Amino acid sequence: MTNEPCRTMLRFCRAVKDHLETRGISQNKLADIVGESSGSISRLLSGKRGNCNISLMESIADALGTTVSDLTREDDDEMVSAAGHSASRMFEK
């Protein structure tokens, strides 16, 4: 059994980091924009901050010009990998 909330947060953090890098925005600048400390954003994006409410996720997405849905969507490689893993179970005895 997978832990979907953890997988969703992992996708969110990975996507946020990608957006920051692509746009040349630092974590410090993101923190300023969303009204969080730079340490808080750093802990969140490194997986060390366990709690993240939807309001903060929405603020981050808005600051990056996207949506939480887009930041948490599985990419094609992830979906293919998950589908292949499920299919392989069909052939197990």
N, C-alpha and C positions, 0 to 999 in steps of 0.2 A: 504494500500500500504506500502511495506517495503522499508527501505532505504538500498539497497544492499551494497553501498560503506561502510557504517558504520558497517554492519554485517561482511563484509570482513575484515575490520580493527580489529574488535573484535576477529575474528577467528585468524588473524595474531598475535595479541598481546598475546592471550591465548597460541597459539602454541609456540611462542618464549619463553614465561615464562616457559612452560613445558620443552622445549629443554634445557634451561639454568639450570633448576633444575636437570634434568636427567644427564646432563654432569658436574654438579658441577661448572658451570661458573657464575661468578657474573655479574650483570649489569655493574659494573665499568670496568671489563675486556672486556666485549662486546663493551662498549663505546671506549675503547682504540683500540681494533681491527678494528672497523669501522671508527675511526677518528671523533667521536662525543663526546660531553661532557657527563659525567655521568648523569647530570641533564636532559639533552635532552632525553637520553634513558629512564630515569625514568619517565619523563612526557609522552613520547610516550607509554610506556607499561602500564601506569596507566590511559591512555585515556585523559590526560590533554593537550596533544599536538595535536592540530587538524590537522596539515598538516604533511604529510609524503609522500615524493616522492618515485617513484618506484626505483630510484637509491639507496636510503637508505634501502629500503626493500630488494633489491637484495644484498646489502653489508651485511646486517644482516643474510639473508638466507645463503649466501656463508660462512660467519664466523661460522655458525652452521652446515655446511656440508649438506645443503638441498637446496630446491628451494622455491621461493615465492609461486609457485603453490601448493607445498606440505603444506606450512604453512597457506594457505588460503582455503584449501579444506575443505568442510563440512565433519564432521565425520558421521559415520553411525547413531548414536543416533539423531543427528541434522536433518538428512535427513528423518528418520522415523517420527520424531516429526512434521516436516514440511508437510510430506505427509499425516499424520493422521489429521492434522489441515485442510488441503485442502479437504480431504475426508469428514470430518464432515460437511463441508459447503454444500455438495451435499444433505444432508438430512434435511437441514433447510428449513422452509417454507417461 
